[in-house]
């Protein structure tokens, strides 16, 4: 992404918010007087129209790739932007759409930012460890902490990443078996939610170690969603599921903006 691409993206984002074109749940919607869409969808619409695509020929099955290629961003970033937009409450989506456009760096190398994003997701999971239950808890905590440290060091040692992935998979399996045994002895709903939170957290660590350099877009989205699932299950006995999702995504959104804005 160069400075010109960044400025154009900011201009599009501010226009989308000003004209109230942003909606959740679909990439493109032409049922109203104007074309509307989600965060990635609105950009994909504008980019295609600028490329002289007729409105009736607009496509919505490859929006992340369309935007990434046009704006010089990685596809994983567009998937993360999309996931956060969909998870935020309605009154926060315009804010995210505009602010993420403003904070993105004008760079060619996005790998350091992928590491930062993974740290944000995994630390969000780890922040809820006090709600996890069972003897497997420390195994999961250690596996997540190890993957966080690798992302923090930006290690390029494939063998080390493979070992961390294997450890995280083992922790996930241990957590899964422990949760199965816990359900057999009819533990409380709160305890079961804590077990599920630990499993989701371990799965986030597995995904974060599987693709340590952001080469496959879908993993970034999966890490974010697993982290949020962990947070939601941890809060199931307090804020409730819907509020838990919104709160987790709001926390992640605020931290991502800071990480993208921080110099490389």
Secondary structure by P-SEA (a helix, b strand, c coil): ccaaaaaaaaaaaaaaaaacccccccccccccccccccaaaaaaaaaaaaacccccccccccaaaaaaaaacccaaaaaaaaaaaaaccccaaaaaaaaaaaaccccccaaaaaaaaaaaaaaaaaaacccccccaaaaaaaaaaaaaaaaaaccccaaaaaaaaaaaaaaaaaaaaaaaaaaaacccaaaaaaaaaaaaaaaaaaaaaaccccccaaaaaaaaaaaaaaaaaaacccccaaaaaaaaaaaaaaaaaaaaaccc
